[in-house]
């Protein structure tokens, strides 16, 4: 296994350089550091012309406490079983983007092989496994507590309370994989669970990521509208870190241009330095997963 892991690391590093060069030349949508935005809803609530919550400009923050957050559906049944050569590219993307926390989905080989894929990801990327399909960089973070919530039809959300080593403060991170449809039901389960946890742990900066399976333009549907405060009254309100980019995060023959993956951050508690979606090689007929990885460089705003 170790020999396989080291071989994959070598392949991943080669692929990572190629991916970065390709990304610059082709289709990685990105928000640069000059668009440094505060995920905070002003009062009265600011709306842009589309009716979405506006994100006022933030003060500059200490770059040493940036946390690189990533959400990625690995398409494990293909990447680590049916088409293992794609797994090399999936791992290459993780290495190239270098997250501090990875919220992954489909960390398996098709309903089996969960631990095998967990181990392979850890060995090839240097990330530690936190449980619940979450991986983290142990140099930056440590796990304090974990939990799990059932969604609909066997789908799930995992919770990890991390301690940020640089500051000694805590953040809550949720990774999720939703069932197709059932949007509002799952959104309410998620928001109620997160609010309960926030009350328990003192409302630390909170991030929710995942594959929502809300086809096809998830940001237009009631679940994401609810979680981002544009519909109903969610007990916890998030901002869409990639709100400026409405492009696809999933593609197959029947759904070539769908946005179903999100990184959502609790309002008033984060600044965004950089956000991007790596669409290179994505899609059912691509060279990696059928999903694109989402990345965000976030600065937590800890309470005094």
N, C-alpha and C positions, 0 to 999 in steps of 0.2 A: 504493500500500500504506500509506504514512504517513497519508494522509487517512483511509483506512478505520480505521487503528489509533486515530487521535485521535477519530473518531466513536464507536468502540467504547468508548474510555476515558470519554467523556461519558456514554454510556448506562450503562456499568458503575457510575460514581459515583452516578448517579441510582438505579440498581437497588440499589447497596450500602446506601444510606440506608434504602430501603424494606425490604430484607431484614433489616437490623438491627432496625428497628422491629417487623417481623413476627415475627422470631425471639424478641424479648422477650415478645410476646403469645401465641406459639403453641408450636412444637414443637422448639426447639433444646435438646437435653439437655445439661446442663452440670455440671461440678464446679467449685465456686467456690474462691477463693484460701484460704478458711479450711480447706479440706481439703488442706493442703499435705503431701504424702506422699512418703516416701523409698522409691524403688524398690530395696529392699535386703532380701534374705532373711536373717532372723536365724538364728542357730544356737543351739539346735535350730530347724529350720524351723517358722515359725508358719503355721497353717492356719486359715482361717475355717470356718464351719459347712458350707460347700459343698465343702470340701476344696481350695480354691484357696489359692495363696500369699498370705499377709497382707502388707500394706504398712505397716510401722510409721511413726509420725509422724517428720517430719524437722525439723531446725533451720531457721530462716529463712535465706535466702540472698540475695545481692546481686541486686536486680531488674535491674541493668544487664547481667547476663549471661544473662537469660532468652533462650531460643531458641524461637521459634514454629515448630513443626513441623506440616506438613499432608500428608495423604494424600488423593488425589482421582482417581478414574477419570473422565476427561472425557467418555467416550462420544463420541469424536471423529467417528465415522462419521455420527452424528446432529448433534452440536453444531456441527460445522464443515463439514458437507456437506449432508445431507438436510434438516436443520432448523436453518439457521444462526441463526435468532432465538434458539434455545436457547443457542448459543454466547455470546451477549451476557450471558445470565444466569450461565453457567458462569464467565466472566471476572469478572463482578460479584461472585460469591462469593469468588473468589480475592482480589480487591481488598478486599472487606469484611473478610475474615479476616486479611489481611496477613501471610502466613507469611514467615519468614526462609529456610526450606527447604521446597520443595514437591516431594514425590514423587508424580508423576502417572503415570497409565496411559492407554492408548489416545490418545496424542498423535499423532493422524493423522486422515485423512479417509475411512478404510475400506480400509486396506491400501496407502495411498499418501498423499502430501501431508504427510509427517512434518516436513520442514523448514519448510513453510509454517505449520503449526500452532505449531511451536516459536517461530518468529519472531513470530507473532501474540500468543502468550501473553507473550513478553518485552516486546513493544512496548506491550501494553495494561496490563501490571502493574508494569513497572519491574524485574522479576526477570531475572537473567542465566541463560542456559542452560549447565548444567554437563556435559551429555551424559547418556545413559541415562535420559531422561525426567525428569531432576532439574533444578530451577530454584532459584536462591538469590539472596539480597539482598546485592549486592556491598559495601554499606556496612558489613555485619556480618561477612561471611565471604569467604574466598578459596579457590579450588580448588588443592589440592596434587597429588593424583594421582587417577586414575580407573581403573576396571576393570569387567569384565562377566563374568557366569556364565550358562551355559545351564541352563535347567530342563528340563521335559519338553515335547515337541511344539512347539518353537519359542518357548516362553515363556522368561522371563528374570529376572535380577536384576542391577541395576547398583550399583556401589560408587563413592562419592566420599569421599576423605579431605579434609576441610575444615580450614582454619586459622581459629580464632575470633579476629578482629582485636582484640577487647577484652582478651583475656588472652594471646594468642600461643600458646594450646594447640590441640590437634587433637581432632576428633571424626570418627568413622566413621559414614556414613549410607548405608543400603541401601534402594533402591526395588525393588519386585518386582511381577511379574504372573504368577500361577501358572496352569497348566493345570487344568481341571476334574478333580477326583479326584486320584489319584496323590499323596495328601497326604503320607504318611510318606516316600516316595522324594524328593519335593521338599524337605521339611523337613530331611532329612539332607544333601542337597546344599548347602542354604543354611547350615546350622549348621557344616558342615565348612569351607566357604569362609570364613565369617565368623571362625571360630576361627583359621584360617590367617592371615588378614589381621591379626587382633588380635595374634597373636604377632609378626608382622612389624613392626607399628607401635607396639608397646608397650602394647597393651590400652587404648586411649583409650575414653571414653564412646561407646557405640554405639547406633544406632537402626535398626530394621528396620520398614519400612512397606509397604503394598501391598494389592492386590486378590488374595486367595488363592484365590478360586473354590472354596472348600470349603463346599459347600451341605449343609444350609441354615443350621445354627447352628454356624459354624466353631469357636467356642470349646469346643464339646463333642466335637470330633473329634480324632483322634490327632495330627495334625500340629501344631495349636496347643498341645495338651496336652504334646507333646514339647518344643516350643520354650520353653514356660513352666515346664518342670521338673516337670510333673505326671504324666509317663509316660516311661519309658525313661531314657536318660542322655545328653542333648544336651551336647556339649562347651562350648557357651555357653548360658546361661540368661537368658531375658528375662522382664520383667513386662509384662502387658497394661495400657497406660496407661488404657484405658477399661473396665477390668474391672468397674467398678460399673454400667456401662450395657450391658445385654444386648440392647438394641433393634436394630432393623434398620439396615443400611447399604446395602441393595440391595432393589429392589422391581420386579417385573414381573408379568404376568398369572399365570404359572405359579409364581412364587416371590414372593409379596407381602410376606413378612416375614423376610428373610434377613440374617444378619450374616456377611459375608465379608471385610470390610475391617478392617485393624488397624494400630495403632501400637504397636510393642513396643520396650521400652527395656532395655538391659543392666542387670541387677540390681546394686545397690550403687553406681551411677555417675550417677544422676539424681534430682532432686527434681521432683515435679509440682506446679505452681502452679495450673493450670487445664486442664481437658480437656473437650471438647464435640464433639457430632455435630450438624451442621446438616441437619436433615431437611426443611426448608422447600423445597418445589418439587421434591423428589427423586422418582424412580420413572420407569418407562418412559413413563407418560402425564403426567408432570410437566412443568414449564417449564424444567428444566435437564438434568442427567445422570440416568441411572437409579440412580446411586450417590450417597450423601451424602458430603460432605467431612468428614474427621475432623481435628480440630485439638488440639494440646497445647502449652502453655507449659511448657518444660522448663528446668531449671537443671542444667548439667553439674557433676559433682563431680570435679574434676581431681586426680590424684595429686600429692603434694608432690614 
